[in-house]
């Protein structure tokens, strides 16, 4: 059995999210232009029968819907860019007989209260959370690791002599 499991970062998932969010922004901008064009066409066609308030409602509703979705796409893109920028090259997690090292913080097995996979915020990928007996929790996105969660769980069980494992109860089914 190897002396340790070294887990590096894999930015592919975060890169894909940035690309997807960028394409969403382009699509939302296209629909914003289409909605403006449709509002102008309807206004030109019905301008004699539309009052000022009806015209305001037509443009307000027609364009606000597209602007809201564009705003959601921009926020999603910003979150994806921030997540990609947070991925640094190098070692993310190391598991060995002495304990775990998570993003610069080393903990002996006796110092670890539990290891869990928890849901990400706002529908993000699940997080690996290492809770020490004392001190702040260490979390890292499972999507940004180059090893599958089952491999990490097997290493934790083996190197901790069965005293620790990844608790997946908070993920649900």
C-alpha positions in Angstrom: 0.0 0.0 0.0 1.4 3.4 -0.9 2.4 5.7 1.9 -0.1 8.5 1.1 -2.8 9.6 -1.3 -2.0 12.9 -2.9 -5.0 14.6 -4.5 -4.4 17.5 -6.9 -6.7 20.1 -8.3 -8.6 19.6 -11.5 -9.8 22.9 -13.0 -11.8 21.3 -15.8 -15.1 21.4 -14.1 -14.7 25.1 -13.2 -13.5 25.9 -16.7 -16.6 24.2 -18.1 -18.8 26.2 -15.8 -17.2 29.5 -17.0 -17.7 28.5 -20.7 -21.3 27.5 -20.1 -22.0 30.7 -18.2 -20.4 32.7 -21.0 -22.6 31.0 -23.6 -25.7 31.7 -21.3 -24.8 35.4 -21.3 -24.6 35.4 -25.1 -27.9 33.7 -25.4 -29.6 36.0 -22.9 -28.2 39.0 -24.8 -29.7 37.6 -28.0 -33.1 37.2 -26.4 -32.9 40.7 -25.0 -32.3 42.1 -28.5 -35.2 39.9 -29.8 -37.5 41.1 -27.1 -36.6 44.8 -27.8 -37.3 44.2 -31.6 -40.6 42.5 -30.8 -41.7 45.3 -28.5 -40.8 47.9 -31.2 -42.7 45.9 -33.9 -45.8 45.6 -31.7 -45.5 49.3 -30.8 -45.2 50.3 -34.5 -48.1 48.1 -35.4 -50.4 49.2 -32.6 -49.1 52.7 -31.7 -52.4 54.4 -32.5 -54.3 52.2 -30.1 -51.7 52.1 -27.3 -51.7 54.7 -24.5 -48.5 55.9 -22.9 -49.0 53.6 -19.9 -49.8 50.6 -22.1 -46.6 51.3 -24.1 -44.6 51.5 -20.8 -46.1 48.2 -19.7 -45.3 46.6 -23.1 -41.7 47.6 -23.0 -41.3 47.2 -19.2 -42.6 43.6 -19.1 -41.0 42.6 -22.5 -37.6 43.8 -21.6 -37.6 43.3 -17.8 -38.0 39.5 -18.2 -34.9 39.3 -20.5 -32.9 41.6 -18.2 -33.7 39.5 -15.2 -32.4 36.4 -16.9 -29.4 38.2 -18.2 -28.6 39.3 -14.6 -28.9 35.7 -13.4 -26.5 34.6 -16.2 -24.0 37.4 -15.3 -24.1 36.4 -11.6 -23.6 32.8 -12.5 -20.6 33.7 -14.7 -19.1 35.8 -11.9 -19.4 32.9 -9.5 -17.9 30.5 -12.0 -14.9 32.9 -12.6 -14.4 33.3 -8.9 -14.4 29.5 -8.4 -11.9 29.1 -11.2 -9.6 31.7 -9.8 -9.7 30.0 -6.4 -8.2 26.8 -7.9 -4.5 26.9 -7.4 -2.1 24.5 -9.0 -0.6 21.9 -6.7 -1.8 19.6 -4.0 -5.3 20.0 -2.6 -5.6 17.1 -0.2 -3.2 14.5 1.2 -4.3 11.5 3.2 -1.7 9.4 5.0 -1.2 7.3 8.2 -0.7 10.4 10.3 -3.8 12.3 9.2 -5.1 14.7 6.5 -3.6 17.8 4.9 -6.3 20.0 3.3 -5.2 23.1 1.5 -2.3 23.9 3.8 -3.8 22.7 7.1 -2.6 19.5 8.5 -4.6 17.5 11.0 -3.8 14.3 12.8 -6.5 11.7 12.9 -7.1 12.3 16.6 -7.7 16.0 15.8 -10.4 15.3 13.2 -14.0 15.2 14.5 -15.4 14.1 11.2 -15.2 14.2 7.4 -18.4 14.8 5.4 -19.6 15.4 1.9 -22.1 18.3 2.2 -24.2 20.0 -0.5 -22.7 23.0 -2.1 -24.2 26.5 -1.8 -26.9 27.5 -4.2 -26.9 24.2 -6.1 -23.1 24.1 -6.4 -21.1 20.9 -6.4 -20.8 18.9 -3.2 -18.1 20.0 -0.8 -15.6 17.8 1.2 -15.7 19.2 4.7 -13.1 18.3 7.3 -14.2 19.2 10.8 -11.4 19.4 13.4 -12.1 18.9 17.1 -11.0 22.5 17.6 -10.6 25.2 15.0 -12.1 26.2 11.7 -13.5 23.7 9.3 -11.7 23.0 6.0 -13.9 22.7 2.9 -13.0 22.0 -0.7 -15.2 21.4 -3.7 -15.3 17.7 -4.8 -15.7 18.8 -8.4 -12.3 20.5 -8.3 -10.4 17.4 -7.3 -8.7 15.0 -9.7 -9.8 11.9 -7.7 -13.3 10.5 -7.3 -15.0 10.8 -3.8 -15.0 7.0 -3.4 -11.2 6.8 -3.7 -10.9 9.5 -1.1 -13.3 7.7 1.2 -11.4 4.4 0.8 -8.1 6.1 1.6 -9.5 7.8 4.7 -10.9 4.5 5.9 -7.6 2.7 5.3 -5.2 5.3 6.6 -7.3 6.1 9.7 -7.6 2.4 10.5 -11.4 2.7 10.1 -11.9 5.5 12.6 -12.8 8.1 10.0 -14.8 8.0 6.7 -16.7 10.4 4.5 -20.2 10.9 5.9 -22.6 11.4 3.0 -25.8 11.6 5.0 -26.3 15.3 4.3 -26.3 14.7 0.5 -29.6 12.9 0.8 -30.3 10.1 -1.7 
